[in-house]
């Protein structure tokens, strides 16, 4: 079952990035009136909620292409 989740998330991320979803979500998240720390807390809350339903590898594969560009644009170190 874990392999099917990994396969599904990999396919989803490939399609998501090819249609420009990364830039779309990045622009939406950066225009929220939360500030950089509020946006970081929002991302953590999203990860906690996803942790209730999806295994950790699926969460990493789904959120990395979405959250990393936002974190870089906010000026945080991605390490």
N, CA and C of each residue as an Amber inpcrd file, in Angstrom:
protein
   237
   0.8190000  -1.1890000   0.0000000   0.0000000   0.0000000   0.0000000
   0.8690000   1.2610000   0.0000000   1.9730000   1.2160000   0.7090000
   2.8670000   2.3730000   0.7320000   3.4100000   2.6420000  -0.6710000
   3.7090000   1.6000000  -1.3980000   4.2210000   1.7850000  -2.7670000
   3.1780000   2.4500000  -3.6620000   1.9000000   2.1200000  -3.4730000
   0.8530000   2.7670000  -4.2620000   0.7290000   4.2430000  -3.9060000
   0.8810000   4.5710000  -2.6320000   0.8520000   5.9770000  -2.2230000
   2.0280000   6.7210000  -2.8460000   3.2060000   6.1150000  -2.8130000
   4.3850000   6.7430000  -3.4190000   4.2090000   6.9160000  -4.9250000
   3.6590000   5.9080000  -5.5710000   3.4220000   5.9920000  -7.0180000
   2.4130000   7.0970000  -7.3290000   1.3350000   7.1620000  -6.5550000
   0.3100000   8.1820000  -6.7850000   0.8250000   9.5870000  -6.5560000
   1.5920000   9.7770000  -5.4870000   2.1110000  11.1170000  -5.2230000
   3.1470000  11.5380000  -6.2530000   3.9470000  10.6010000  -6.7130000
   4.9300000  10.9300000  -7.7510000   4.2330000  11.3400000  -9.0470000
   3.1910000  10.6200000  -9.4140000   2.4370000  10.9650000 -10.6210000
   1.7380000  12.3190000 -10.4560000   1.1510000  12.5430000  -9.2890000
   0.4710000  13.8070000  -9.0360000   1.4360000  14.9870000  -9.1090000
   2.5900000  14.8570000  -8.4860000   3.5700000  15.9470000  -8.4750000
   4.0870000  16.2190000  -9.8820000   4.2810000  15.1840000 -10.6700000
   4.7540000  15.3830000 -12.0430000   3.7400000  16.1850000 -12.8570000
   2.4790000  15.8370000 -12.7500000   1.4380000  16.5670000 -13.4840000
   1.2810000  17.9760000 -12.9100000   1.3220000  18.0820000 -11.5990000
   1.1620000  19.3660000 -10.9150000   2.2300000  20.3650000 -11.3550000
   3.4580000  19.9190000 -11.4170000   4.5400000  20.8170000 -11.8130000
   4.5020000  21.1340000 -13.3040000   4.0460000  20.1930000 -14.1080000
   4.0400000  20.4380000 -15.5520000   2.9760000  21.4540000 -15.9650000
   1.9060000  21.6020000 -15.1830000   0.8790000  22.5800000 -15.5270000
   1.0800000  23.9210000 -14.8260000   2.1550000  24.0640000 -14.0610000
   2.4730000  25.3360000 -13.4220000   1.8310000  25.5340000 -12.0660000
   1.4580000  24.4740000 -11.4170000   0.8260000  24.5670000 -10.1140000
   1.7390000  25.1220000  -9.0420000   3.0300000  24.8750000  -9.1610000
   3.9830000  25.3520000  -8.1650000   3.9920000  26.8770000  -8.1100000
   4.0630000  27.5170000  -9.2440000   4.0770000  28.9840000  -9.2830000
   2.7460000  29.5560000  -8.8210000   1.6540000  28.9020000  -9.1810000
   0.3220000  29.3710000  -8.7920000   0.1600000  29.3740000  -7.2770000
   0.4870000  28.2610000  -6.6370000   0.3510000  28.1580000  -5.1810000
   1.3530000  29.0650000  -4.4870000   2.5400000  29.1800000  -5.0440000
   3.5520000  30.0710000  -4.4620000   3.0460000  31.5030000  -4.4450000
   2.4640000  31.9640000  -5.5340000   1.9430000  33.3300000  -5.5910000
   0.7870000  33.5290000  -4.6160000  -0.0800000  32.5340000  -4.5030000
  -1.2040000  32.6440000  -3.5710000  -0.7010000  32.7170000  -2.1420000
   0.2220000  31.8380000  -1.7780000   0.7050000  31.7980000  -0.4000000
   1.4950000  33.0570000  -0.0400000   2.2500000  33.5950000  -0.9740000
   3.0390000  34.7880000  -0.6890000   2.1690000  36.0370000  -0.5720000
   0.9620000  36.0010000  -1.1380000   0.0720000  37.1570000  -1.0650000
  -0.8880000  37.0930000   0.1180000  -0.7950000  36.0670000   0.9500000
  -1.6200000  35.9980000   2.1500000  -1.1260000  37.0230000   3.1680000
  -2.0360000  37.6380000   3.9280000  -1.6180000  38.6780000   4.8850000
  -1.1610000  38.1060000   6.2270000  -0.3330000  37.0790000   6.2140000
   0.0970000  36.4350000   7.4500000   1.5060000  36.8280000   7.8790000
   2.2780000  37.3530000   6.9900000   3.6850000  37.5910000   7.3050000
   4.4600000  36.2960000   7.1360000   5.7850000  36.4030000   7.2100000
   6.5810000  35.2080000   6.9340000   6.4870000  34.1660000   8.0360000
   6.3820000  34.5750000   9.2940000   6.2740000  33.5950000  10.3820000
   4.8800000  32.9710000  10.4290000   3.8660000  33.7540000  10.1320000
   2.5080000  33.2120000  10.0850000   2.3550000  32.1870000   8.9770000
   2.9910000  32.4570000   7.8470000   2.9410000  31.5120000   6.7360000
   3.6960000  30.2330000   7.0640000   4.8020000  30.3560000   7.7690000
   5.5500000  29.1790000   8.1900000   4.7290000  28.3350000   9.1720000
   4.0330000  28.9800000  10.0860000   3.1680000  28.2570000  11.0230000
   2.0180000  27.5880000  10.2760000   1.4470000  28.2670000   9.2750000
   0.3800000  27.6740000   8.4650000   0.8640000  26.4160000   7.7580000
   2.0670000  26.4430000   7.2170000   2.6130000  25.2540000   6.5580000
   2.7890000  24.1130000   7.5470000   3.2080000  24.4160000   8.7690000
   3.3610000  23.3780000   9.7890000   2.0100000  22.7810000  10.1740000
   0.9800000  23.6140000  10.2610000  -0.3580000  23.1180000  10.5770000
  -0.8630000  22.2030000   9.4610000  -0.5990000  22.5730000   8.2250000
  -0.9880000  21.7250000   7.0930000  -0.2820000  20.3790000   7.1770000
   0.9960000  20.3920000   7.5150000   1.7360000  19.1360000   7.6480000
   1.1840000  18.2730000   8.7820000   0.8000000  18.8940000   9.8920000
   0.2360000  18.1390000  11.0130000  -1.0980000  17.5030000  10.6180000
  -1.9400000  18.2590000   9.9260000  -3.2310000  17.7140000   9.4920000
  -3.0240000  16.5810000   8.4940000  -2.1060000  16.7610000   7.5580000
  -1.8340000  15.6890000   6.5900000  -1.2750000  14.4560000   7.2770000
  -0.5420000  14.6460000   8.3760000   0.0210000  13.5270000   9.1090000
  -1.0290000  12.6250000   9.7240000  -2.2410000  13.1260000   9.8720000
  -3.3300000  12.3010000  10.4000000  -3.8500000  11.3120000   9.3670000
  -3.5930000  11.5520000   8.0900000  -4.2080000  10.7390000   7.0410000
  -3.2290000  10.0520000   6.0880000  -2.0450000  10.6100000   5.9060000
  -1.1080000  10.1090000   4.8960000   0.1830000   9.6910000   5.5880000
   0.8680000   8.7100000   5.0100000   2.1480000   8.2910000   5.5800000
   3.2220000   9.3560000   5.3160000   4.3000000   9.3560000   6.0890000
   5.3130000  10.4270000   5.9920000   5.9560000  10.5680000   4.6100000
   6.2050000   9.4590000   3.9240000   6.8340000   9.5640000   2.6000000
   5.9070000  10.2480000   1.6050000   4.6260000   9.9600000   1.6760000
   3.6580000  10.6190000   0.8060000   3.5670000  12.1020000   1.0780000
   3.6180000  12.4670000   2.3560000   3.5710000  13.8860000   2.7210000
   4.7910000  14.6220000   2.1850000   5.9420000  14.0120000   2.3320000
   7.1760000  14.6390000   1.8440000   7.1180000  14.8260000   0.3330000
   6.6690000  13.8090000  -0.3750000   6.6020000  13.9120000  -1.8320000
   5.5600000  14.9240000  -2.2890000   4.4670000  15.0670000  -1.5460000
   3.4310000  16.0240000  -1.9340000   3.7870000  17.4690000  -1.5940000
   4.3590000  17.6870000  -0.4330000   4.5380000  19.0660000   0.0220000
   5.8650000  19.7050000  -0.3610000   6.8740000  18.9130000  -0.6250000
   8.1760000  19.4940000  -0.9640000   8.1160000  20.4010000  -2.1880000
   7.5230000  19.9710000  -3.3080000   7.4840000  20.8840000  -4.4660000
   6.6050000  22.1080000  -4.2400000   5.7200000  22.0490000  -3.2540000
   4.8450000  23.1880000  -2.9920000   5.4890000  24.1460000  -1.9990000
   6.0470000  23.6160000  -0.9160000   6.5220000  24.4540000   0.1750000
   7.9340000  24.9980000  -0.0190000   8.8110000  24.2810000  -0.6730000
  10.2060000  24.7390000  -0.8090000  10.3100000  26.0630000  -1.5710000
   9.6160000  26.2560000  -2.7120000   9.7100000  27.5690000  -3.3670000
   9.1780000  28.7050000  -2.4980000   8.1420000  28.4250000  -1.7040000
   7.5880000  29.4510000  -0.8230000   8.5920000  29.7940000   0.2720000
   9.1980000  28.7880000   0.8650000  10.1770000  29.0000000   1.9360000
  11.3830000  29.7820000   1.4130000  11.8530000  29.4570000   0.2110000
  12.9650000  30.1980000  -0.3760000  12.5790000  31.6550000  -0.6480000
  11.3500000  31.8700000  -1.1360000  10.9070000  33.2360000  -1.4420000
  10.7520000  34.0660000  -0.1740000  10.4550000  33.4110000   0.9490000
  10.3310000  34.1360000   2.2140000  11.6970000  34.4680000   2.8290000
  12.7560000  33.8630000   2.3260000  14.0900000  34.1590000   2.8120000
  14.5960000  33.2430000   3.8880000  13.9000000  32.1480000   4.1540000
  14.3660000  31.1730000   5.1240000  15.3980000  30.2550000   4.5060000
  16.2940000  29.7030000   5.3350000  17.2680000  28.7400000   4.8770000
  16.5750000  27.3900000   4.7450000  16.7160000  26.7440000   3.6010000
  16.0190000  25.4800000   3.3750000  16.7220000  24.2870000   4.0180000
  17.8910000  24.4950000   4.5690000  18.5690000  23.3840000   5.2300000
  17.8670000  23.0520000   6.5160000
